[in-house]
Amino acid sequence: MMTLLVYLVVLVIVCIFLWWLLQQVPLPPPLQQIATIVLVAIGVIILVGILLQFAGGGGLHLPSMR
């Protein structure tokens, strides 16, 4: 359970940092929208993988923090 919390906190911190970085880089509007969609899609895929692993359905094979 503690490992899940650590992975979720790290995921949130990384996503917030990447979101902030994406807002700071001056990209044309279509490229910024595409980058935002890709960032959100990757975050959701990783989140679903972590939650699937927690539920016992396999998910992503993350190293244990023991």
PyMOL Python script that loads the backbone (N, CA, C, O; Angstrom):
from pymol import cmd

cmd.read_pdbstr("""\
ATOM      1  N   MET A   1       0.822  -1.187   0.000  1.00  0.00           N
ATOM      2  CA  MET A   1       0.000   0.000   0.000  1.00  0.00           C
ATOM      3  C   MET A   1       0.867   1.252   0.000  1.00  0.00           C
ATOM      4  O   MET A   1       0.564   2.230  -0.684  1.00  0.00           O
ATOM      5  N   MET A   2       1.949   1.211   0.777  1.00  0.00           N
ATOM      6  CA  MET A   2       2.838   2.370   0.847  1.00  0.00           C
ATOM      7  C   MET A   2       3.536   2.587  -0.495  1.00  0.00           C
ATOM      8  O   MET A   2       3.764   3.727  -0.899  1.00  0.00           O
ATOM      9  N   THR A   3       3.874   1.503  -1.180  1.00  0.00           N
ATOM     10  CA  THR A   3       4.506   1.619  -2.486  1.00  0.00           C
ATOM     11  C   THR A   3       3.574   2.299  -3.474  1.00  0.00           C
ATOM     12  O   THR A   3       4.013   3.121  -4.278  1.00  0.00           O
ATOM     13  N   LEU A   4       2.292   1.961  -3.418  1.00  0.00           N
ATOM     14  CA  LEU A   4       1.315   2.595  -4.291  1.00  0.00           C
ATOM     15  C   LEU A   4       1.277   4.097  -4.053  1.00  0.00           C
ATOM     16  O   LEU A   4       1.244   4.880  -5.002  1.00  0.00           O
ATOM     17  N   LEU A   5       1.280   4.497  -2.794  1.00  0.00           N
ATOM     18  CA  LEU A   5       1.249   5.919  -2.483  1.00  0.00           C
ATOM     19  C   LEU A   5       2.499   6.637  -2.984  1.00  0.00           C
ATOM     20  O   LEU A   5       2.419   7.757  -3.489  1.00  0.00           O
ATOM     21  N   VAL A   6       3.638   5.995  -2.845  1.00  0.00           N
ATOM     22  CA  VAL A   6       4.883   6.595  -3.320  1.00  0.00           C
ATOM     23  C   VAL A   6       4.839   6.772  -4.831  1.00  0.00           C
ATOM     24  O   VAL A   6       5.193   7.836  -5.341  1.00  0.00           O
ATOM     25  N   TYR A   7       4.408   5.736  -5.556  1.00  0.00           N
ATOM     26  CA  TYR A   7       4.332   5.836  -7.014  1.00  0.00           C
ATOM     27  C   TYR A   7       3.325   6.900  -7.449  1.00  0.00           C
ATOM     28  O   TYR A   7       3.574   7.624  -8.413  1.00  0.00           O
ATOM     29  N   LEU A   8       2.200   7.002  -6.758  1.00  0.00           N
ATOM     30  CA  LEU A   8       1.204   8.012  -7.110  1.00  0.00           C
ATOM     31  C   LEU A   8       1.723   9.422  -6.851  1.00  0.00           C
ATOM     32  O   LEU A   8       1.491  10.324  -7.657  1.00  0.00           O
ATOM     33  N   VAL A   9       2.418   9.622  -5.740  1.00  0.00           N
ATOM     34  CA  VAL A   9       2.981  10.940  -5.449  1.00  0.00           C
ATOM     35  C   VAL A   9       4.036  11.312  -6.481  1.00  0.00           C
ATOM     36  O   VAL A   9       4.063  12.444  -6.963  1.00  0.00           O
ATOM     37  N   VAL A  10       4.895  10.376  -6.819  1.00  0.00           N
ATOM     38  CA  VAL A  10       5.919  10.641  -7.837  1.00  0.00           C
ATOM     39  C   VAL A  10       5.263  10.945  -9.181  1.00  0.00           C
ATOM     40  O   VAL A  10       5.690  11.862  -9.882  1.00  0.00           O
ATOM     41  N   LEU A  11       4.234  10.187  -9.548  1.00  0.00           N
ATOM     42  CA  LEU A  11       3.533  10.423 -10.807  1.00  0.00           C
ATOM     43  C   LEU A  11       2.915  11.814 -10.830  1.00  0.00           C
ATOM     44  O   LEU A  11       3.004  12.512 -11.840  1.00  0.00           O
ATOM     45  N   VAL A  12       2.296  12.223  -9.745  1.00  0.00           N
ATOM     46  CA  VAL A  12       1.676  13.550  -9.686  1.00  0.00           C
ATOM     47  C   VAL A  12       2.732  14.645  -9.783  1.00  0.00           C
ATOM     48  O   VAL A  12       2.534  15.631 -10.493  1.00  0.00           O
ATOM     49  N   ILE A  13       3.846  14.488  -9.083  1.00  0.00           N
ATOM     50  CA  ILE A  13       4.907  15.500  -9.131  1.00  0.00           C
ATOM     51  C   ILE A  13       5.485  15.608 -10.531  1.00  0.00           C
ATOM     52  O   ILE A  13       5.699  16.717 -11.020  1.00  0.00           O
ATOM     53  N   VAL A  14       5.743  14.487 -11.185  1.00  0.00           N
ATOM     54  CA  VAL A  14       6.296  14.507 -12.543  1.00  0.00           C
ATOM     55  C   VAL A  14       5.305  15.118 -13.523  1.00  0.00           C
ATOM     56  O   VAL A  14       5.693  15.910 -14.382  1.00  0.00           O
ATOM     57  N   CYS A  15       4.024  14.759 -13.405  1.00  0.00           N
ATOM     58  CA  CYS A  15       3.022  15.313 -14.316  1.00  0.00           C
ATOM     59  C   CYS A  15       2.858  16.815 -14.126  1.00  0.00           C
ATOM     60  O   CYS A  15       2.717  17.549 -15.104  1.00  0.00           O
ATOM     61  N   ILE A  16       2.874  17.280 -12.876  1.00  0.00           N
ATOM     62  CA  ILE A  16       2.769  18.718 -12.626  1.00  0.00           C
ATOM     63  C   ILE A  16       3.975  19.447 -13.189  1.00  0.00           C
ATOM     64  O   ILE A  16       3.834  20.514 -13.785  1.00  0.00           O
ATOM     65  N   PHE A  17       5.166  18.877 -13.003  1.00  0.00           N
ATOM     66  CA  PHE A  17       6.364  19.504 -13.558  1.00  0.00           C
ATOM     67  C   PHE A  17       6.309  19.559 -15.075  1.00  0.00           C
ATOM     68  O   PHE A  17       6.617  20.596 -15.661  1.00  0.00           O
ATOM     69  N   LEU A  18       5.925  18.467 -15.725  1.00  0.00           N
ATOM     70  CA  LEU A  18       5.850  18.453 -17.188  1.00  0.00           C
ATOM     71  C   LEU A  18       4.775  19.411 -17.703  1.00  0.00           C
ATOM     72  O   LEU A  18       4.963  20.070 -18.725  1.00  0.00           O
ATOM     73  N   TRP A  19       3.649  19.486 -16.991  1.00  0.00           N
ATOM     74  CA  TRP A  19       2.581  20.422 -17.370  1.00  0.00           C
ATOM     75  C   TRP A  19       3.096  21.864 -17.286  1.00  0.00           C
ATOM     76  O   TRP A  19       2.856  22.664 -18.190  1.00  0.00           O
ATOM     77  N   TRP A  20       3.805  22.192 -16.199  1.00  0.00           N
ATOM     78  CA  TRP A  20       4.371  23.520 -16.033  1.00  0.00           C
ATOM     79  C   TRP A  20       5.389  23.812 -17.135  1.00  0.00           C
ATOM     80  O   TRP A  20       5.397  24.899 -17.713  1.00  0.00           O
ATOM     81  N   LEU A  21       6.241  22.836 -17.417  1.00  0.00           N
ATOM     82  CA  LEU A  21       7.248  23.007 -18.460  1.00  0.00           C
ATOM     83  C   LEU A  21       6.600  23.221 -19.820  1.00  0.00           C
ATOM     84  O   LEU A  21       7.070  24.032 -20.619  1.00  0.00           O
ATOM     85  N   LEU A  22       5.540  22.505 -20.076  1.00  0.00           N
ATOM     86  CA  LEU A  22       4.821  22.638 -21.344  1.00  0.00           C
ATOM     87  C   LEU A  22       4.215  24.030 -21.484  1.00  0.00           C
ATOM     88  O   LEU A  22       4.148  24.570 -22.588  1.00  0.00           O
ATOM     89  N   GLN A  23       3.777  24.609 -20.380  1.00  0.00           N
ATOM     90  CA  GLN A  23       3.211  25.957 -20.432  1.00  0.00           C
ATOM     91  C   GLN A  23       4.291  27.023 -20.601  1.00  0.00           C
ATOM     92  O   GLN A  23       4.006  28.107 -21.111  1.00  0.00           O
ATOM     93  N   GLN A  24       5.511  26.740 -20.189  1.00  0.00           N
ATOM     94  CA  GLN A  24       6.601  27.711 -20.276  1.00  0.00           C
ATOM     95  C   GLN A  24       7.250  27.754 -21.653  1.00  0.00           C
ATOM     96  O   GLN A  24       7.785  28.789 -22.051  1.00  0.00           O
ATOM     97  N   VAL A  25       7.211  26.654 -22.376  1.00  0.00           N
ATOM     98  CA  VAL A  25       7.834  26.582 -23.700  1.00  0.00           C
ATOM     99  C   VAL A  25       6.875  27.189 -24.723  1.00  0.00           C
ATOM    100  O   VAL A  25       5.730  26.751 -24.830  1.00  0.00           O
ATOM    101  N   PRO A  26       7.329  28.187 -25.470  1.00  0.00           N
ATOM    102  CA  PRO A  26       6.434  28.813 -26.456  1.00  0.00           C
ATOM    103  C   PRO A  26       6.283  27.957 -27.717  1.00  0.00           C
ATOM    104  O   PRO A  26       7.099  28.031 -28.635  1.00  0.00           O
ATOM    105  N   LEU A  27       5.240  27.158 -27.742  1.00  0.00           N
ATOM    106  CA  LEU A  27       4.950  26.335 -28.917  1.00  0.00           C
ATOM    107  C   LEU A  27       3.756  26.930 -29.653  1.00  0.00           C
ATOM    108  O   LEU A  27       2.910  27.579 -29.039  1.00  0.00           O
ATOM    109  N   PRO A  28       3.681  26.711 -30.968  1.00  0.00           N
ATOM    110  CA  PRO A  28       2.475  27.134 -31.678  1.00  0.00           C
ATOM    111  C   PRO A  28       1.262  26.384 -31.123  1.00  0.00           C
ATOM    112  O   PRO A  28       1.401  25.265 -30.629  1.00  0.00           O
ATOM    113  N   PRO A  29       0.069  26.995 -31.202  1.00  0.00           N
ATOM    114  CA  PRO A  29      -1.133  26.383 -30.597  1.00  0.00           C
ATOM    115  C   PRO A  29      -1.416  24.930 -30.991  1.00  0.00           C
ATOM    116  O   PRO A  29      -1.773  24.138 -30.120  1.00  0.00           O
ATOM    117  N   PRO A  30      -1.271  24.543 -32.273  1.00  0.00           N
ATOM    118  CA  PRO A  30      -1.575  23.128 -32.555  1.00  0.00           C
ATOM    119  C   PRO A  30      -0.579  22.174 -31.881  1.00  0.00           C
ATOM    120  O   PRO A  30      -0.975  21.119 -31.386  1.00  0.00           O
ATOM    121  N   LEU A  31       0.702  22.536 -31.860  1.00  0.00           N
ATOM    122  CA  LEU A  31       1.700  21.658 -31.235  1.00  0.00           C
ATOM    123  C   LEU A  31       1.534  21.610 -29.723  1.00  0.00           C
ATOM    124  O   LEU A  31       1.747  20.566 -29.105  1.00  0.00           O
ATOM    125  N   GLN A  32       1.155  22.732 -29.128  1.00  0.00           N
ATOM    126  CA  GLN A  32       0.942  22.737 -27.684  1.00  0.00           C
ATOM    127  C   GLN A  32      -0.256  21.870 -27.306  1.00  0.00           C
ATOM    128  O   GLN A  32      -0.230  21.183 -26.285  1.00  0.00           O
ATOM    129  N   GLN A  33      -1.293  21.901 -28.119  1.00  0.00           N
ATOM    130  CA  GLN A  33      -2.464  21.069 -27.832  1.00  0.00           C
ATOM    131  C   GLN A  33      -2.125  19.585 -27.999  1.00  0.00           C
ATOM    132  O   GLN A  33      -2.560  18.756 -27.199  1.00  0.00           O
ATOM    133  N   ILE A  34      -1.362  19.254 -29.020  1.00  0.00           N
ATOM    134  CA  ILE A  34      -0.954  17.865 -29.236  1.00  0.00           C
ATOM    135  C   ILE A  34      -0.063  17.386 -28.088  1.00  0.00           C
ATOM    136  O   ILE A  34      -0.230  16.269 -27.601  1.00  0.00           O
ATOM    137  N   ALA A  35       0.879  18.222 -27.656  1.00  0.00           N
ATOM    138  CA  ALA A  35       1.761  17.852 -26.549  1.00  0.00           C
ATOM    139  C   ALA A  35       0.969  17.666 -25.260  1.00  0.00           C
ATOM    140  O   ALA A  35       1.271  16.771 -24.471  1.00  0.00           O
ATOM    141  N   THR A  36      -0.039  18.502 -25.043  1.00  0.00           N
ATOM    142  CA  THR A  36      -0.873  18.368 -23.853  1.00  0.00           C
ATOM    143  C   THR A  36      -1.652  17.062 -23.882  1.00  0.00           C
ATOM    144  O   THR A  36      -1.740  16.371 -22.867  1.00  0.00           O
ATOM    145  N   ILE A  37      -2.214  16.719 -25.022  1.00  0.00           N
ATOM    146  CA  ILE A  37      -2.969  15.471 -25.150  1.00  0.00           C
ATOM    147  C   ILE A  37      -2.066  14.267 -24.925  1.00  0.00           C
ATOM    148  O   ILE A  37      -2.457  13.314 -24.252  1.00  0.00           O
ATOM    149  N   VAL A  38      -0.865  14.304 -25.483  1.00  0.00           N
ATOM    150  CA  VAL A  38       0.085  13.197 -25.307  1.00  0.00           C
ATOM    151  C   VAL A  38       0.488  13.076 -23.839  1.00  0.00           C
ATOM    152  O   VAL A  38       0.573  11.968 -23.311  1.00  0.00           O
ATOM    153  N   LEU A  39       0.737  14.207 -23.177  1.00  0.00           N
ATOM    154  CA  LEU A  39       1.111  14.187 -21.761  1.00  0.00           C
ATOM    155  C   LEU A  39      -0.003  13.590 -20.906  1.00  0.00           C
ATOM    156  O   LEU A  39       0.258  12.762 -20.033  1.00  0.00           O
ATOM    157  N   VAL A  40      -1.227  14.003 -21.151  1.00  0.00           N
ATOM    158  CA  VAL A  40      -2.360  13.474 -20.382  1.00  0.00           C
ATOM    159  C   VAL A  40      -2.554  11.985 -20.669  1.00  0.00           C
ATOM    160  O   VAL A  40      -2.817  11.211 -19.748  1.00  0.00           O
ATOM    161  N   ALA A  41      -2.428  11.575 -21.933  1.00  0.00           N
ATOM    162  CA  ALA A  41      -2.607  10.166 -22.280  1.00  0.00           C
ATOM    163  C   ALA A  41      -1.558   9.288 -21.594  1.00  0.00           C
ATOM    164  O   ALA A  41      -1.887   8.225 -21.068  1.00  0.00           O
ATOM    165  N   ILE A  42      -0.312   9.723 -21.599  1.00  0.00           N
ATOM    166  CA  ILE A  42       0.745   8.951 -20.949  1.00  0.00           C
ATOM    167  C   ILE A  42       0.505   8.870 -19.443  1.00  0.00           C
ATOM    168  O   ILE A  42       0.681   7.813 -18.838  1.00  0.00           O
ATOM    169  N   GLY A  43       0.102   9.992 -18.839  1.00  0.00           N
ATOM    170  CA  GLY A  43      -0.188   9.992 -17.406  1.00  0.00           C
ATOM    171  C   GLY A  43      -1.317   9.049 -17.044  1.00  0.00           C
ATOM    172  O   GLY A  43      -1.238   8.334 -16.045  1.00  0.00           O
ATOM    173  N   VAL A  44      -2.372   9.042 -17.855  1.00  0.00           N
ATOM    174  CA  VAL A  44      -3.515   8.164 -17.587  1.00  0.00           C
ATOM    175  C   VAL A  44      -3.122   6.698 -17.758  1.00  0.00           C
ATOM    176  O   VAL A  44      -3.529   5.854 -16.961  1.00  0.00           O
ATOM    177  N   ILE A  45      -2.339   6.389 -18.783  1.00  0.00           N
ATOM    178  CA  ILE A  45      -1.899   5.009 -19.000  1.00  0.00           C
ATOM    179  C   ILE A  45      -1.060   4.515 -17.821  1.00  0.00           C
ATOM    180  O   ILE A  45      -1.237   3.389 -17.358  1.00  0.00           O
ATOM    181  N   ILE A  46      -0.147   5.360 -17.338  1.00  0.00           N
ATOM    182  CA  ILE A  46       0.677   4.972 -16.200  1.00  0.00           C
ATOM    183  C   ILE A  46      -0.174   4.818 -14.946  1.00  0.00           C
ATOM    184  O   ILE A  46       0.030   3.885 -14.169  1.00  0.00           O
ATOM    185  N   LEU A  47      -1.134   5.733 -14.740  1.00  0.00           N
ATOM    186  CA  LEU A  47      -2.012   5.649 -13.577  1.00  0.00           C
ATOM    187  C   LEU A  47      -2.847   4.373 -13.598  1.00  0.00           C
ATOM    188  O   LEU A  47      -2.982   3.702 -12.574  1.00  0.00           O
ATOM    189  N   VAL A  48      -3.402   4.037 -14.747  1.00  0.00           N
ATOM    190  CA  VAL A  48      -4.191   2.807 -14.870  1.00  0.00           C
ATOM    191  C   VAL A  48      -3.312   1.587 -14.609  1.00  0.00           C
ATOM    192  O   VAL A  48      -3.746   0.641 -13.952  1.00  0.00           O
ATOM    193  N   GLY A  49      -2.080   1.599 -15.118  1.00  0.00           N
ATOM    194  CA  GLY A  49      -1.171   0.488 -14.874  1.00  0.00           C
ATOM    195  C   GLY A  49      -0.848   0.311 -13.403  1.00  0.00           C
ATOM    196  O   GLY A  49      -0.796  -0.813 -12.904  1.00  0.00           O
ATOM    197  N   ILE A  50      -0.628   1.429 -12.699  1.00  0.00           N
ATOM    198  CA  ILE A  50      -0.336   1.354 -11.266  1.00  0.00           C
ATOM    199  C   ILE A  50      -1.548   0.828 -10.511  1.00  0.00           C
ATOM    200  O   ILE A  50      -1.409  -0.016  -9.626  1.00  0.00           O
ATOM    201  N   LEU A  51      -2.739   1.321 -10.852  1.00  0.00           N
ATOM    202  CA  LEU A  51      -3.941   0.873 -10.156  1.00  0.00           C
ATOM    203  C   LEU A  51      -4.265  -0.583 -10.468  1.00  0.00           C
ATOM    204  O   LEU A  51      -4.764  -1.299  -9.600  1.00  0.00           O
ATOM    205  N   LEU A  52      -3.990  -1.033 -11.691  1.00  0.00           N
ATOM    206  CA  LEU A  52      -4.199  -2.439 -12.022  1.00  0.00           C
ATOM    207  C   LEU A  52      -3.253  -3.338 -11.230  1.00  0.00           C
ATOM    208  O   LEU A  52      -3.636  -4.417 -10.778  1.00  0.00           O
ATOM    209  N   GLN A  53      -2.040  -2.886 -11.072  1.00  0.00           N
ATOM    210  CA  GLN A  53      -1.094  -3.665 -10.283  1.00  0.00           C
ATOM    211  C   GLN A  53      -1.562  -3.748  -8.832  1.00  0.00           C
ATOM    212  O   GLN A  53      -1.452  -4.798  -8.199  1.00  0.00           O
ATOM    213  N   PHE A  54      -2.078  -2.653  -8.313  1.00  0.00           N
ATOM    214  CA  PHE A  54      -2.580  -2.642  -6.946  1.00  0.00           C
ATOM    215  C   PHE A  54      -3.780  -3.571  -6.789  1.00  0.00           C
ATOM    216  O   PHE A  54      -3.939  -4.218  -5.754  1.00  0.00           O
ATOM    217  N   ALA A  55      -4.630  -3.637  -7.825  1.00  0.00           N
ATOM    218  CA  ALA A  55      -5.824  -4.480  -7.774  1.00  0.00           C
ATOM    219  C   ALA A  55      -5.506  -5.946  -8.034  1.00  0.00           C
ATOM    220  O   ALA A  55      -6.378  -6.800  -7.875  1.00  0.00           O
ATOM    221  N   GLY A  56      -4.284  -6.252  -8.427  1.00  0.00           N
ATOM    222  CA  GLY A  56      -3.892  -7.637  -8.645  1.00  0.00           C
ATOM    223  C   GLY A  56      -4.097  -8.102 -10.070  1.00  0.00           C
ATOM    224  O   GLY A  56      -4.094  -9.305 -10.332  1.00  0.00           O
ATOM    225  N   GLY A  57      -4.276  -7.176 -10.994  1.00  0.00           N
ATOM    226  CA  GLY A  57      -4.522  -7.551 -12.379  1.00  0.00           C
ATOM    227  C   GLY A  57      -3.294  -7.500 -13.252  1.00  0.00           C
ATOM    228  O   GLY A  57      -3.422  -7.467 -14.476  1.00  0.00           O
ATOM    229  N   GLY A  58      -2.129  -7.491 -12.684  1.00  0.00           N
ATOM    230  CA  GLY A  58      -0.914  -7.439 -13.492  1.00  0.00           C
ATOM    231  C   GLY A  58      -0.414  -6.014 -13.589  1.00  0.00           C
ATOM    232  O   GLY A  58       0.403  -5.584 -12.776  1.00  0.00           O
ATOM    233  N   GLY A  59      -0.896  -5.277 -14.576  1.00  0.00           N
ATOM    234  CA  GLY A  59      -0.503  -3.877 -14.735  1.00  0.00           C
ATOM    235  C   GLY A  59       0.938  -3.739 -15.144  1.00  0.00           C
ATOM    236  O   GLY A  59       1.510  -4.634 -15.767  1.00  0.00           O
ATOM    237  N   LEU A  60       1.527  -2.606 -14.789  1.00  0.00           N
ATOM    238  CA  LEU A  60       2.922  -2.361 -15.093  1.00  0.00           C
ATOM    239  C   LEU A  60       3.803  -3.115 -14.104  1.00  0.00           C
ATOM    240  O   LEU A  60       3.446  -3.246 -12.933  1.00  0.00           O
ATOM    241  N   HIS A  61       4.926  -3.603 -14.553  1.00  0.00           N
ATOM    242  CA  HIS A  61       5.842  -4.326 -13.687  1.00  0.00           C
ATOM    243  C   HIS A  61       6.866  -3.329 -13.140  1.00  0.00           C
ATOM    244  O   HIS A  61       7.933  -3.128 -13.719  1.00  0.00           O
ATOM    245  N   LEU A  62       6.516  -2.719 -12.022  1.00  0.00           N
ATOM    246  CA  LEU A  62       7.370  -1.728 -11.401  1.00  0.00           C
ATOM    247  C   LEU A  62       8.248  -2.394 -10.363  1.00  0.00           C
ATOM    248  O   LEU A  62       7.826  -3.354  -9.719  1.00  0.00           O
ATOM    249  N   PRO A  63       9.479  -1.892 -10.189  1.00  0.00           N
ATOM    250  CA  PRO A  63      10.344  -2.503  -9.190  1.00  0.00           C
ATOM    251  C   PRO A  63       9.828  -2.235  -7.787  1.00  0.00           C
ATOM    252  O   PRO A  63       9.292  -1.163  -7.508  1.00  0.00           O
ATOM    253  N   SER A  64       9.991  -3.204  -6.914  1.00  0.00           N
ATOM    254  CA  SER A  64       9.542  -3.018  -5.545  1.00  0.00           C
ATOM    255  C   SER A  64      10.543  -2.141  -4.799  1.00  0.00           C
ATOM    256  O   SER A  64      11.728  -2.106  -5.128  1.00  0.00           O
ATOM    257  N   MET A  65      10.042  -1.440  -3.794  1.00  0.00           N
ATOM    258  CA  MET A  65      10.892  -0.513  -3.035  1.00  0.00           C
ATOM    259  C   MET A  65      11.190  -1.099  -1.662  1.00  0.00           C
ATOM    260  O   MET A  65      10.932  -0.454  -0.646  1.00  0.00           O
ATOM    261  N   ARG A  66      11.724  -2.303  -1.620  1.00  0.00           N
ATOM    262  CA  ARG A  66      12.029  -2.969  -0.347  1.00  0.00           C
ATOM    263  C   ARG A  66      13.474  -2.833  -0.013  1.00  0.00           C
ATOM    264  O   ARG A  66      13.918  -3.330   1.022  1.00  0.00           O
TER     265      ARG A  66
END
""", "prot")
cmd.dss("prot")
cmd.show_as("cartoon", "prot")
cmd.util.cbc("prot")
cmd.orient("prot")
